[in-house]
Amino acid sequence: MSEIAVITTSEGEMVLEFWPDIAPGHVENFKTLAKQGFYDGTCFHRVIKGFMVQGGDPNTKDENKKASWGMGGPGHQIKAEFNDKPHVRGVLSMARSNDPNSAGSQFFICHGDPRFLDKQYTAFGRLIAGDDVLEKIGTTKTLPGDRPVKRMNVESVKIVPRDSLK
């Protein structure tokens, strides 16, 4: 059974499909975290117009931890699954540190076509509905450090059967 992710944000809903055929570990990791409610109450803490919107850091649940936003994770890391999918608008990919095998929970959705990330970051899905929401988040005003002025909240990430999509 094919599953999709419904990300409910303060700006509206985005729906993502997964690519388990090319990045099974990343798809499974994201779905497992989502089903545990890991992403609920986080935010898109890094927004670069024309590049990407990044979320998935558990530290962003706490406004008092702003100094450590971007450094949080689930307490585990997953192996890179680089593939031939191009990083173009709407592609879902995993954020990581300099170590290719350091992805954990932080993900990003491409707002532009950052093809220089191809085969260096693991693309594991794409936006199939809610491009208007991606646009709202991707063009929001930001402060130094690419931090949105207004909180771009992730209320929930639900994994649902694809055929439940209207």
C-alpha positions as CSV (number, residue, x, y, z in Angstrom):
1,M,0.0,0.0,0.0
2,S,1.3,3.4,-1.1
3,E,1.5,6.0,1.6
4,I,1.9,9.8,1.5
5,A,2.7,12.5,4.0
6,V,0.3,15.4,4.8
7,I,2.2,18.2,6.4
8,T,-0.2,20.7,8.1
9,T,1.5,24.0,8.6
10,S,0.5,27.5,9.8
11,E,0.4,28.4,6.1
12,G,-1.7,25.5,4.9
13,E,-1.3,21.9,3.8
14,M,1.4,20.2,1.7
15,V,1.2,16.7,0.5
16,L,4.3,14.6,-0.4
17,E,4.8,11.3,-2.1
18,F,7.7,9.1,-1.3
19,W,10.3,7.3,-3.4
20,P,10.9,4.0,-1.5
21,D,12.4,2.4,-4.6
22,I,15.5,4.7,-4.5
23,A,15.7,5.7,-0.9
24,P,14.0,3.0,1.3
25,G,15.9,3.9,4.5
26,H,15.1,7.6,4.3
27,V,11.4,7.0,3.5
28,E,11.1,4.5,6.4
29,N,12.9,6.9,8.8
30,F,10.7,9.8,7.9
31,K,7.5,7.8,8.1
32,T,8.5,6.3,11.5
33,L,9.3,9.7,13.0
34,A,6.1,11.2,11.6
35,K,4.0,8.3,13.0
36,Q,5.6,8.9,16.4
37,G,4.5,12.6,16.3
38,F,8.2,13.6,16.2
39,Y,7.6,16.5,13.7
40,D,4.4,17.8,15.3
41,G,5.0,21.3,16.8
42,T,8.3,21.9,15.0
43,C,8.8,24.6,12.4
44,F,10.6,25.5,9.2
45,H,13.6,27.1,10.9
46,R,15.6,27.8,7.8
47,V,14.1,29.4,4.7
48,I,16.1,30.5,1.7
49,K,14.0,31.9,-1.1
50,G,14.6,30.2,-4.5
51,F,16.6,27.4,-2.7
52,M,14.7,25.5,0.0
53,V,12.7,25.4,3.3
54,Q,14.1,23.3,6.1
55,G,12.4,21.7,9.0
56,G,12.4,18.6,11.2
57,D,14.5,19.9,14.1
58,P,13.0,18.9,17.5
59,N,14.7,21.9,19.2
60,T,12.3,24.2,17.3
61,K,9.4,23.0,19.5
62,D,10.9,25.4,22.1
63,E,11.3,29.1,21.3
64,N,13.8,29.4,24.1
65,K,16.2,27.0,22.3
66,K,16.5,29.3,19.2
67,A,20.3,29.3,19.6
68,S,20.4,25.5,18.9
69,W,17.8,25.4,16.1
70,G,19.3,23.5,13.2
71,M,21.3,21.2,15.5
72,G,18.6,18.9,16.8
73,G,17.9,15.3,15.7
74,P,16.2,12.1,16.7
75,G,19.3,10.5,18.4
76,H,20.2,8.4,15.4
77,Q,21.6,8.9,11.9
78,I,20.9,7.1,8.7
79,K,23.2,6.1,5.8
80,A,23.1,8.2,2.6
81,E,21.1,6.9,-0.3
82,F,22.3,9.2,-3.1
83,N,20.4,8.7,-6.3
84,D,19.7,10.2,-9.7
85,K,16.6,12.2,-8.8
86,P,17.3,15.8,-9.5
87,H,16.9,18.5,-6.8
88,V,14.2,20.6,-8.4
89,R,11.3,22.6,-6.9
90,G,9.1,20.4,-4.7
91,V,11.6,17.7,-4.1
92,L,11.9,16.3,-0.5
93,S,15.4,15.7,0.6
94,M,17.3,15.1,3.9
95,A,19.5,17.7,5.5
96,R,22.8,16.6,7.0
97,S,26.2,17.8,8.3
98,N,29.4,17.4,6.3
99,D,29.3,13.7,7.0
100,P,27.2,12.1,4.2
101,N,25.8,9.6,6.6
102,S,24.6,12.1,9.2
103,A,21.0,12.7,8.3
104,G,18.5,12.1,11.1
105,S,15.2,14.0,11.2
106,Q,15.9,17.3,9.4
107,F,14.5,17.6,5.9
108,F,14.1,20.2,3.3
109,I,11.7,20.9,0.4
110,C,13.3,22.5,-2.6
111,H,11.8,26.0,-3.3
112,G,14.0,26.4,-6.4
113,D,16.1,24.0,-8.5
114,P,19.3,23.5,-6.4
115,R,20.8,21.0,-8.8
116,F,24.2,21.4,-7.2
117,L,22.8,19.2,-4.4
118,D,22.3,16.3,-6.8
119,K,24.0,13.0,-5.7
120,Q,25.2,14.7,-2.6
121,Y,21.9,14.8,-0.6
122,T,19.3,12.1,-0.5
123,A,16.2,13.0,-2.4
124,F,13.3,10.7,-1.2
125,G,10.0,12.2,-2.3
126,R,8.2,15.2,-3.8
127,L,5.4,17.6,-3.3
128,I,2.2,16.5,-5.1
129,A,-0.1,19.2,-3.6
130,G,0.3,22.5,-1.8
131,D,2.8,24.3,-4.0
132,D,1.0,27.5,-2.9
133,V,2.0,26.7,0.7
134,L,5.6,26.0,-0.3
135,E,5.6,29.4,-2.0
136,K,4.2,31.2,1.1
137,I,6.9,29.6,3.3
138,G,9.6,30.0,0.8
139,T,9.0,33.7,0.3
140,T,8.4,34.7,3.9
141,K,10.6,37.5,5.3
142,T,13.7,36.2,7.1
143,L,16.2,37.4,9.6
144,P,20.0,36.8,9.5
145,G,20.6,33.1,9.6
146,D,17.7,32.5,7.2
147,R,15.3,32.4,10.2
148,P,11.7,33.3,9.3
149,V,10.5,36.5,11.0
150,K,7.0,34.9,11.5
151,R,7.1,31.3,12.8
152,M,6.3,28.8,10.0
153,N,4.8,26.2,12.2
154,V,4.5,22.5,11.5
155,E,1.3,21.5,13.3
156,S,1.5,17.9,12.2
157,V,2.9,15.4,9.7
158,K,0.5,12.5,9.1
159,I,1.2,9.4,7.1
160,V,-1.9,8.3,5.3
161,P,-2.8,5.9,2.5
162,R,-2.4,7.5,-0.9
163,D,-5.9,6.5,-1.9
164,S,-7.3,8.6,1.0
165,L,-6.2,11.8,-0.9
166,K,-9.2,13.6,-2.4
